[in-house]
């Protein structure tokens, strides 16, 4: 039987799988979409646990300012930036350039 945390992680993964290539979302936007407004940190925990899952594009989740705060959980840490850049996202000083342009908000993009 799964715990509530595992169920929440699964919901996070379902949303993250929908982020299109070349776009990014934030921990807070995903938490808000899932009805957990103060759950950004828990979304971060889910992303940290997702690095063993090949079908969850954790590299597309950044903080609310577009910073690659999760890069330390990639091996090597530069992999997060390289993967985003390969999808057309421009990164400078560990931050997404034109963040608002490439930002994908599940609350606006998905019907619940």
Secondary structure, 3 states (H helix, E strand, C coil): CCCHHHHHHHHHHHHHCCCCCCCEEEHHHHHHHCCCCCCHHHHHHHHHHHHHCCCCCHHHEECCCCECCCHHHCCCCHHHHHHHHHCCCCEECCEECCHHHHECCHHHHCCC
